[in-house]
């Protein structure tokens, strides 16, 4: 009778340990996935900022800043598509002196 009780206790301990290990594994996987999503989001945001700077630099180099008061050569409200399908929009607001450029870029390019 006592041997059967020990066998049941060992099975119960094994079951409890299996449940605890599976819960630990699930929590670890949730943590890893959360870290991956955070890193991927940061990478996409950094990549979008770099693309916006590249497009802005290209556009600024094409505009004629020797004739800066003449704003005819500086377009406003233009949407472009980069080589990998990312959509970039830049807007110009303000007059000749307080000219403000806003560059908007989508972080997830369409394949």
Backbone as a ProteinNet text record, in pm:
[ID]
protein_1_A
[PRIMARY]
XXXXXXXXXXXXXXXXXXXXXXXXXXXXXXXXXXXXXXXXXXXXXXXXXXXXXXXXXXXXXXXXXXXXXXXXXXXXXXXXXXXXXXXXXXXXXXXXXXXXXXXXXXXXXXX
[TERTIARY]
81.5	0	86.4	195.3	281.2	354	391.4	461.6	372.5	244.3	151.3	137.5	138.4	128.6	251.5	371	493.7	490.6	438.5	431.9	337.3	228.6	135	195.9	273.9	339	442.6	516.8	617.6	549.8	438.3	365.2	310	260.1	208.8	321	435.2	548.9	595	597.6	635.9	537.7	409.8	308.1	322.6	343.9	361	485.7	594.8	717.5	698.5	627.9	603.3	520.3	419.3	336.7	418.6	500.4	583.3	683	746.5	842.3	774.5	655	584.1	542.4	502.5	467.7	589.6	703.6	826.9	862.9	846.8	877.7	784.9	657.5	563.2	598.4	630.4	668.4	796.6	891.7	1016.2	990.7	905.1	873.9	799.6	710.1	642.5	742.7	839.2	940.5	1025.8	1067.1	1149.6	1071.7	944.7	864	845.5	823.4	808.2	937.2	1051.8	1179.2	1200.4	1162.8	1176.8	1089.1	963.5	874	924.2	976.7	1031.4	1152	1240.4	1358.4	1318.2	1220.4	1175.4	1111	1032.1	968.7	1073.4	1173.1	1280	1358.7	1383.4	1456.4	1377	1246.7	1165.4	1160.6	1151.1	1147.5	1280	1390.9	1522.2	1542	1498.7	1510	1425.5	1306.5	1220.6	1283.3	1343.4	1409	1526.4	1602.6	1716	1668.2	1561.1	1506.9	1458	1391.5	1342.3	1457.7	1566.9	1682.6	1746.1	1750.4	1808.5	1725	1592.7	1505.1	1511.3	1512.6	1522.3	1653.6	1762.5	1891.9	1895.6	1835.4	1830.4	1749.7	1635.5	1552	1618.8	1681	1747.5	1861.6	1930.8	2041.4	1991.4	1868.3	1814.2	1755	1712.3	1652.9	1762.5	1725.8	1820.8	1820.8	1916.3	1921	2001.2	2057	2119.8	2012.1	1896.8	1784.2	1680.3	1724.8	1640.7	1512.4	1511.8	1383	1278.6	1322.8	1228.8	1191.4	1069.8	1029.8	967.9	974.8	914.5	985.6	1115.4	1188.7	1172.3	1106.5	1088.1	943.1	916.1	778.3	723.3	593.4	528.2	423.2	410.3	308.2	335.9	457	495.6	504.9	451.3	463.7	551.2	651.8	745.2	743.6	794.1	812.2	958.9	1021.4	1162.8	1179.4	1303.6	1334.5	1275	1244.4	1189.5	1039.9	972.9	828.4	780.5	870.1	831.1	777.4	667.2	606	657.6	706.1	760.9	685.6	638	568.6	638.1	667	724.4	642.2	621.4	542.1	625.9	604.7	670.9	565	589.4	498	579.2	512.1	578.6	624.7	671.9	719.1	865.3	929.6	1070.6	1160.9	1128.8	1218.5	1189.2	1067.2	1045.2	995	1072.2	1029.4	1045.9	939.3	940.3	912.6	994.5	975.8	932.1	827	778.2	791.4	865.3	885.7	813.1	720.5	644.1	675.5	704	740.9	671.6	626.2	565.2	675.3	659.4	762	754.1	639.9	622.5	599	704.1	684.4	605.3	525.7	448.6	537.3	530.7	618.7	572.8
-118.6	0	125.8	123.9	240	264.8	159.1	174.1	240.7	208.2	269.1	419.5	457.7	598.3	675.4	612.6	679	698.7	597.9	608.6	722.6	738.6	846.6	982.2	988.2	1114.1	1152.6	1055.5	1082.8	1129.4	1067.1	1108.9	1250.8	1281.1	1415.2	1518.9	1486.2	1577.9	1598.2	1491.1	1501.4	1590	1572.7	1654.3	1801.8	1829.9	1967.4	2029.2	1954.7	2006.7	2032	1942.9	1962.1	2087.4	2110.7	2230.2	2355.3	2352.3	2468.5	2499	2395.8	2417.8	2471.9	2422.2	2473.4	2618.3	2655.9	2795.3	2885.9	2838	2915.6	2933.2	2827.4	2835.6	2934.2	2934	3027.3	3171.1	3196.9	3332.1	3376.6	3286.3	3319.8	3353	3276	3303.7	3436.7	3468.3	3598.2	3711.8	3695.7	3798.6	3814.9	3703.4	3709.4	3775.3	3740	3800.1	3949.8	3990.4	4133	4208.7	4151.3	4215.4	4224.4	4119	4118.5	4226.4	4237.4	4338.6	4478.8	4500.8	4631.9	4665.1	4567.3	4591	4614.8	4539.9	4558.2	4694.8	4739.5	4870.7	4981.6	4967.5	5068	5069.2	4951.3	4943.6	5011.8	4985	5047.2	5198.3	5246.8	5391.2	5455.2	5391	5444.5	5442.6	5335.7	5325.9	5433	5459.3	5562.2	5700.1	5727	5856.5	5872.1	5765.4	5772.8	5796.3	5728.6	5749.9	5893.2	5944.6	6082.1	6179.7	6156	6244.1	6232.6	6110.7	6091.4	6163.2	6144.5	6208.5	6359.8	6408.8	6553	6607.1	6537.1	6580.6	6581.8	6479.2	6476.1	6593.1	6620.2	6729.6	6864.6	6884.6	7011.8	7035.3	6928.1	6945.7	6975.9	6937.8	6964.8	7104.9	7162.4	7296	7400.9	7510.1	7616.6	7714.5	7700.1	7788	7915.2	7927.8	8055	8161.7	8120	8210.7	8183	8189.2	8144.4	8224.9	8357.5	8427.6	8386.2	8341.7	8293.3	8149.6	8131.1	7998.1	7913.6	7958.6	7882.7	7749.8	7746.2	7621.8	7523.2	7563	7474.5	7427.7	7304.5	7256.1	7231.9	7221.8	7196	7087.5	7002.3	6898.2	6789.6	6739.2	6638.7	6502.5	6400	6262.9	6185.4	6118.3	6040.3	5896.2	5808.3	5668.7	5634.5	5578	5544.3	5411.9	5369.1	5249	5121.4	5119.3	4997.4	5007.9	5106	5115.9	5199.2	5265.5	5348.3	5481.4	5525.5	5651.9	5763.4	5870.9	5986.5	6110.2	6188.2	6312.9	6426.8	6533.4	6650.5	6773.1	6856.4	6977.8	7098	7208	7333.6	7430.5	7490.4	7592.1	7715.1	7825.7	7949.1	8028.5	8148.2	8237.5	8215.3	8322.6	8312.1	8299.2	8368.9	8362.5	8244.5	8227.3	8114.2	7991.3	7943.6	7828.9	7700.2	7620	7496.4	7380.1	7278	7157.6	7043.5	6973.9	6857.9	6735.9	6636.7	6514.4	6401.7	6334.7	6224.2	6099.7	5990.6	5865.9	5749.2	5653.1	5535.4	5436.3	5375.8	5287.2	5146.6	5111.1	4976.3	4986.4	4973.1	4981	4861.9	4885.9	4776.4	4695.8	4563	4479	4476.8
0	0	0	74.9	83.5	-48.9	-121.7	-249.2	-352.3	-351	-444.8	-415.3	-290.4	-252.1	-299.4	-287.6	-334.4	-484.9	-554.9	-699.1	-739.9	-673	-700	-669.4	-561.7	-526.1	-630.3	-679.6	-782	-911	-948.7	-1067.8	-1051.3	-932.1	-906.3	-913.1	-854.9	-861.3	-1004.8	-1082.2	-1223.1	-1300.2	-1273.8	-1340.3	-1302.6	-1174.8	-1129.7	-1193.2	-1196.5	-1257.7	-1407.2	-1476.9	-1620	-1643.3	-1560.4	-1574.5	-1546.3	-1441.8	-1409	-1520.3	-1575.2	-1683.7	-1809	-1838.9	-1956.4	-1935.2	-1813.4	-1786.3	-1798.3	-1749.6	-1762.9	-1910.5	-1988	-2131.2	-2202.1	-2166.1	-2228	-2190.9	-2064.9	-2023	-2092.2	-2108.1	-2176.1	-2322.8	-2387.9	-2528.5	-2543.2	-2449.7	-2455	-2440.1	-2351.6	-2331.7	-2456.9	-2516.6	-2638.2	-2751.9	-2766.7	-2872.8	-2849.9	-2725.7	-2696.2	-2728.5	-2694.6	-2726.1	-2877.2	-2949.3	-3094.8	-3156.7	-3111.6	-3167.1	-3137.8	-3018.5	-2984.6	-3072.2	-3090.8	-3174.7	-3320.3	-3369.7	-3508.2	-3526.7	-3428.9	-3437.4	-3436.3	-3351.3	-3347.3	-3477.3	-3534.1	-3661.1	-3772.3	-3780.1	-3885	-3869.9	-3745.5	-3723.7	-3763	-3727.5	-3763.1	-3914.3	-3977.3	-4122.2	-4191.2	-4139	-4197.4	-4182.4	-4066.5	-4048.1	-4143.9	-4163.4	-4256.2	-4398.7	-4438.4	-4572.6	-4589.4	-4487.2	-4495.2	-4510.6	-4439.4	-4452.6	-4590.5	-4645.1	-4778.4	-4883.5	-4877.9	-4976.4	-4962.6	-4839.9	-4819.4	-4872.9	-4846.7	-4899.3	-5050.6	-5112.3	-5258.7	-5313.4	-5250.8	-5299.3	-5278.1	-5162.7	-5137.1	-5235.8	-5272.4	-5366	-5507	-5539.5	-5672.8	-5684.6	-5573.3	-5577.9	-5593.8	-5653.7	-5680.6	-5563.2	-5472.4	-5357.1	-5384.5	-5504.5	-5539.8	-5555.9	-5602.1	-5622.8	-5514.3	-5387.6	-5277	-5257.9	-5271.5	-5254.3	-5356.2	-5472.6	-5572.2	-5535.7	-5487.9	-5441.3	-5551.1	-5672.9	-5781.8	-5803.3	-5773.1	-5794.8	-5680.1	-5569.6	-5454.6	-5452.7	-5489.6	-5493.7	-5352.6	-5343.9	-5215.5	-5233.4	-5132.8	-5135.8	-5237	-5240.8	-5339.8	-5271.6	-5335.9	-5287.1	-5382.9	-5328.8	-5410.3	-5362.8	-5446.3	-5409.1	-5427.9	-5324	-5332.5	-5406.1	-5419	-5497.4	-5438.8	-5309.7	-5249.9	-5221.9	-5277.9	-5265.4	-5147.7	-5078.2	-4964.7	-5014.2	-4957.2	-4997.2	-4907.7	-4972	-4900.5	-4946.1	-4850.4	-4882.2	-4809.5	-4881.9	-4816.7	-4853.5	-4753.4	-4768	-4727.6	-4796.8	-4764	-4715.5	-4600.3	-4548.5	-4511.3	-4503.2	-4463.7	-4583.8	-4554.1	-4659.9	-4690	-4736.6	-4774.7	-4653.1	-4546.2	-4429.1	-4336.9	-4286.7	-4196.7	-4272.2	-4369.6	-4449.5	-4369.3	-4363.3	-4285.3	-4380.2	-4371.8	-4451.7	-4360.3	-4399	-4323.7	-4413.8	-4366.5	-4444.5	-4372.8	-4440.5	-4385.1	-4465.5	-4396.7	-4464.4	-4395.5	-4473.6	-4411.6	-4373.4	-4256.6	-4204.9	-4264.5	-4319.5	-4374.7	-4524.8	-4604	-4749.2	-4800.1	-4902.7	-4961.6	-5052.6	-5043.3	-5127.3	-5271.3
[MASK]
+++++++++++++++++++++++++++++++++++++++++++++++++++++++++++++++++++++++++++++++++++++++++++++++++++++++++++++++

